[in-house]
Amino acid sequence: MRARMPLPKFVILISMLVMTACLLPGMIPLDQGQEQETQGAMPVMEEDTATVLQILQSGEWIFLQALAEEEYTDEDYARPGTLTYTVSVTDDLPVYFVYGWCTVDEEILRQNLEHIRVSLSINGEPLEEEVIHNLSYTSPSSLACLDFGALITDWPAGEYRLEAVVTFDEQINDGLADFSAGDYVFVYNVTVAEPADGAEPPPSG
């Protein structure tokens, strides 16, 4: 299925499980051979999976994509290429930066994942495994889904570029439609404004 659109928060409450890294070898390749220097302060990304689940289940969070000005069609999501989003973050709620994939059943999901590579990055630097959480669940329409997500808080004021690069190494089928091999790239140009006068700035992490 195409990159999953933001779903109502209650979806996360339905049969959410944590998938261990050993079930998905190589799904999130990290360039550990090169050290990249991050420019300026960075937001906080939660490492503890239990804390991520607790926050998601609380409903006190928002999809990064839900903050975007742009809207795209199903056809846009269904083909390789780049989709760009313009996002403003107010730091009111934790932000969930996520790529999700859904199929008609768990067996097809596992087969599809053998041919999908997901990489999440911020300002050109790949996110570390510790902050990317693989969460599986069943959607209200009984689809088997898996999220690759990072929960982000405490954004210092500034501009950020977040990317999800998803590579299909061959044509795959989610049980409903075919999807061509290639790179599906999602770029989020994020702006975090300075706090208003008298407001407490967020910690730099």
TARA-V989893 format. One record per residue. N is the residue number from 1. PHI is phi in whole degrees, 0 to 359 (* if undefined). OMEGA is omega in degrees with one decimal (999 if undefined). Layout:
<<N & PHI & OMEGA> <N & PHI & OMEGA>>
//
This chain:
<<1 & * & -178.7> <2 & 301 & 176.1> <3 & 308 & -171.8> <4 & 292 & 174.8> <5 & 288 & 175.8> <6 & 304 & -179.7> <7 & 254 & 175.4> <8 & 306 & -173.6> <9 & 301 & -177.1> <10 & 295 & 179.0> <11 & 300 & -177.6> <12 & 296 & -178.3> <13 & 281 & -172.6> <14 & 268 & 172.8> <15 & 51 & 179.6> <16 & 282 & 179.5> <17 & 232 & 174.3> <18 & 261 & 176.9> <19 & 264 & -178.2> <20 & 287 & -175.5> <21 & 299 & -176.1> <22 & 292 & 179.0> <23 & 281 & -174.5> <24 & 229 & -176.9> <25 & 297 & 174.4> <26 & 75 & -176.5> <27 & 292 & -179.5> <28 & 237 & -176.9> <29 & 293 & 178.7> <30 & 244 & 178.4> <31 & 277 & -177.5> <32 & 271 & -178.9> <33 & 278 & -179.1> <34 & 234 & 174.9> <35 & 266 & 179.9> <36 & 251 & -177.6> <37 & 269 & 178.9> <38 & 279 & -179.0> <39 & 271 & 174.7> <40 & 76 & 179.8> <41 & 290 & -178.1> <42 & 237 & 175.3> <43 & 290 & -179.9> <44 & 269 & 176.7> <45 & 240 & -173.9> <46 & 292 & -180.0> <47 & 266 & -173.7> <48 & 278 & -176.6> <49 & 297 & 179.9> <50 & 298 & 178.2> <51 & 293 & 177.6> <52 & 300 & 179.7> <53 & 298 & -179.8> <54 & 298 & -179.6> <55 & 292 & 179.3> <56 & 299 & -179.5> <57 & 289 & 179.7> <58 & 288 & -176.8> <59 & 82 & -177.7> <60 & 267 & -178.8> <61 & 195 & 179.4> <62 & 211 & 174.0> <63 & 293 & 173.2> <64 & 303 & -177.9> <65 & 295 & -179.7> <66 & 291 & 178.3> <67 & 272 & -174.0> <68 & 284 & 175.7> <69 & 284 & -173.2> <70 & 276 & 171.6> <71 & 230 & -178.5> <72 & 237 & -177.6> <73 & 270 & 174.8> <74 & 302 & 179.9> <75 & 296 & 178.4> <76 & 298 & -178.5> <77 & 284 & -169.7> <78 & 270 & -179.1> <79 & 226 & 178.0> <80 & 300 & -179.5> <81 & 145 & -176.9> <82 & 243 & 172.4> <83 & 246 & -175.3> <84 & 245 & -178.5> <85 & 236 & 173.8> <86 & 253 & -169.5> <87 & 232 & 170.4> <88 & 245 & 179.9> <89 & 248 & -179.8> <90 & 258 & -178.7> <91 & 70 & 177.8> <92 & 288 & -176.1> <93 & 226 & 170.6> <94 & 301 & -177.7> <95 & 250 & -178.8> <96 & 257 & 177.7> <97 & 266 & -165.6> <98 & 213 & 163.4> <99 & 241 & -179.3> <100 & 233 & 179.4> <101 & 226 & -178.8> <102 & 232 & 177.3> <103 & 221 & -174.9> <104 & 286 & 176.6> <105 & 204 & -174.3> <106 & 291 & -179.9> <107 & 295 & 177.6> <108 & 294 & 177.8> <109 & 301 & 179.4> <110 & 297 & 178.8> <111 & 296 & 179.4> <112 & 299 & -175.5> <113 & 295 & 175.3> <114 & 293 & -176.6> <115 & 240 & -179.6> <116 & 238 & 171.6> <117 & 244 & -178.4> <118 & 239 & 175.0> <119 & 229 & 176.0> <120 & 250 & -178.6> <121 & 215 & 173.5> <122 & 225 & -178.3> <123 & 52 & 176.0> <124 & 83 & -178.0> <125 & 254 & 179.1> <126 & 302 & 175.8> <127 & 289 & 179.8> <128 & 282 & -179.0> <129 & 304 & -174.8> <130 & 298 & -175.9> <131 & 253 & 177.2> <132 & 259 & -174.7> <133 & 247 & 179.8> <134 & 264 & -174.4> <135 & 239 & 179.5> <136 & 250 & 179.6> <137 & 196 & 174.9> <138 & 254 & -178.1> <139 & 285 & 177.5> <140 & 301 & 177.9> <141 & 266 & 174.4> <142 & 69 & 173.1> <143 & 276 & 174.8> <144 & 271 & -171.8> <145 & 231 & 174.7> <146 & 223 & 175.5> <147 & 257 & 165.9> <148 & 246 & -170.5> <149 & 220 & 174.1> <150 & 235 & 178.8> <151 & 261 & -168.9> <152 & 242 & 177.6> <153 & 221 & 170.5> <154 & 53 & -179.9> <155 & 282 & 167.8> <156 & 295 & 179.2> <157 & 302 & -179.9> <158 & 152 & 179.9> <159 & 239 & -176.2> <160 & 223 & 173.6> <161 & 237 & 177.9> <162 & 254 & -179.4> <163 & 227 & 166.2> <164 & 245 & 179.1> <165 & 249 & -174.9> <166 & 239 & -176.8> <167 & 246 & 170.8> <168 & 263 & -176.2> <169 & 276 & 171.7> <170 & 202 & 176.4> <171 & 297 & 178.0> <172 & 232 & 178.5> <173 & 229 & -177.7> <174 & 270 & -175.9> <175 & 98 & 179.6> <176 & 235 & -176.0> <177 & 203 & 175.2> <178 & 271 & 176.2> <179 & 229 & -173.9> <180 & 290 & 171.8> <181 & 295 & 178.3> <182 & 142 & -179.4> <183 & 260 & 174.2> <184 & 249 & -170.5> <185 & 244 & -179.9> <186 & 237 & -175.5> <187 & 250 & 179.3> <188 & 243 & 174.8> <189 & 268 & -169.5> <190 & 255 & 173.8> <191 & 242 & 175.7> <192 & 243 & -175.1> <193 & 284 & 171.5> <194 & 298 & 177.5> <195 & 297 & 179.1> <196 & 297 & 179.7> <197 & 306 & 178.0> <198 & 88 & -179.8> <199 & 275 & 178.8> <200 & 282 & 177.7> <201 & 292 & 178.0> <202 & 292 & 176.1> <203 & 299 & -176.4> <204 & 279 & -178.4> <205 & 77 & 999>>
//
